[in-house]
Amino acid sequence: MSDRSPRNAWGRKPERSRLLPVRRRGCVLSAFIELDHVTKTFGGAGLFGGGSVTIAVDDVSLTIDEDEPSITTVAGESGSGKTTLARLLLGSHVPTEGRMLYRGKDFTKLTRRERRTFQREVQPIFQDPFESYNPFYKVDHVLDAPIKNFKLAGSTSEKKRMIEDALEMVGLVPAETLGRFPHQLSGGQRQRVMVARALLLKPRVILADEPVSMVDASLRATILDSIRRLNRDLGISVVYITHDLTTAYQISDNILVMYRGTIVEAGTVDAVILNPQHPYTQLLIESIPQPDPKNRWGSEPPQQNWEISDTQITGCKFADRCPAVMDRCPTTRPGQYLINPHQLATCLLYEEKGEMTNPDITSTFQTEKQALQAAAART
């Protein structure tokens, strides 16, 4: 009889994780990582005080629990706060307000041992792989370092086996990769080596910040396929940071759209991309070029005629650009409203649906079976 609980290449059952955007207080969950009403600001400390303040992340609550592996995209334009959010999840930034929890414990109160465990279980893949390499060292050095730092191998032969296994998992041939300098590898190969480096630590979560933005189109599919296989075959949850909604649709199960530090829309990737509800998401979708010459762009998207400065906005942050702006949008902060079982939006257009004050929106995100079915339908 076949084993109905398959184990991954590391000999353990795939951990199940899900990223859930929530706005809640006092709700206890068994969470791997949790951001509890986190705000992150920069600036405000000029020479004489009173310097300008930039709110990079504004009252965001996220939970990565150990329930089901998924790929969740955090999308938005430059300056939306998505990279700051990733750095908060990595523990690189300390929240200005709110708190980050790791396995139920305040991140700022972790012991040294707990921090090292966190650093091993949560691994980043950065936008520019070349910055991670020392040009005077061969790529072997990048792969040796985490094994030595975390004492993962008991012998040279074991270390060699681990490195070769990791390279093969991302589609690289060890004999053609090891022993080379970074400039002797293509951009796609360098990026896949960084994915292999993260795999050596057997992470539970990978945070991929624009991992394909600096490689040509012919290599993007290869890297995205590697990330998808890490999720499906090894049970690793992936938080995929991007401004490219096309790749987000190709790779993701769920998606969060950010604007000026706020989550404006969230749900399954099919619901949000194919039927966007928030005006900002709608404009993002409309800006995607259509490869079919029969599908021509129409007129410019409608713009609101209000003259509102950024400093006057105390409500919806999109009010100064929104084509559907209403009188009270600049002064009334919208809540999160459930549009349908698979989608929510932070917009006063849906106020009649009632604000989700204590939401349990697990149902808006796909189960593993649903994600597989949706991915099959898109291919």
C-alpha positions, 0 to 999 in steps of 0.5 A: 500500500502506498504511503499517503503522507509522502516525505520530501527530499529531507526525509520529513513530511512537508510543513504546511504554511499559509499567509493570511492577511488579518485585522484582529486582536486577542485571537490566538493561533498556532503561528510560525510568524505573525505580524500583529498590527505592525507599522514601520516608519522611517525618518522623523529625527532631523537635526532639530527634530520634526523631520519628515516621516515616511510610513513604509508599512501601515498597520499590517497584520499577517500570519504564516502558520504551519497548516499548508504550504503555499506561494503568496505574492505581495505585489505593488509598485515601487514604494508600496512597502512590499520590500519593507514588509519582507524585511520585517518578516526576515527580522531585519527591521524592528516594527515602530508599532505593533510586534512580530511573533516567532512561534508565539514569542515576541521577536525582540525577546528571542534568545540567541539560540532561538534567533539562529533557529529563526535565521535558518528556518526563514531564508531570503532570495534577493533581487540582485544575485551578483551582490551576494557573491565575492568576485574573488571567490568561486561560487563554492564559497557561497555554498560552503558558508551556510554549512560551516556557520550552522555546522550542518555537515559532519564531514567533507564528503557529506558537505559535498553531497549536500551541495550537489543535492541542492544544486540538482534540486534547482536544475543545475549540474554540479560539475558545470557549476562548482569551481567557477567564478560568479562572472562565469555563470549566467544571471539565471545560474547565479540566481539558482545558486542562491536558491540552492544556498537557501535550500541547504538550510532546510527552511520552512519559509523562503522570502523571494524579493523580485528574484526574476527582475534582473534576468532576461525573459528566457530565464524567468520561467526556469527560476519560477519553476524552481520556486514552484517545485520547492513549494510543491515537492519540499513543502516550503512556503514562499512569499514572493515579492514583485511588481510584475502581476504577470509572473505573480499570476503564473506562480502564486496561489494567493496574492496581497496588493499593497499601496503606500504601506497598506494592503488594499486587496487580497485573495486567491490569485485567480479572484484578484487578477481576473476580477479585481475589485479595488480601483488601484488593482484595476488600474494595475491590471489595465496597465499590463500590455496585451500581446494580442494585436487585436486587443488594443489599449483604449483611452487613458484610464479615467482620472479623478479631478480632485486637487488633493495634496498628499498631506491632506489625506487622512483617510484612504491613501489612494484618494488622490489618484482614485478614479472612483473617489467620493467626498469622504474618501480623503478623510475616512479610513476604509476598513477591510470588506469581504467581497466574496468568499475568496477576496477582500478589499480595503475600499469604501465602495464596499462599505455596505458589506460591513467591516471585517472587525474580527475576521477569519478569512482563511476561506479566502485563500486556496487549499492545496488541492484547489491551488493545484487545480487552478494551476493546472487550469492556467497551463 
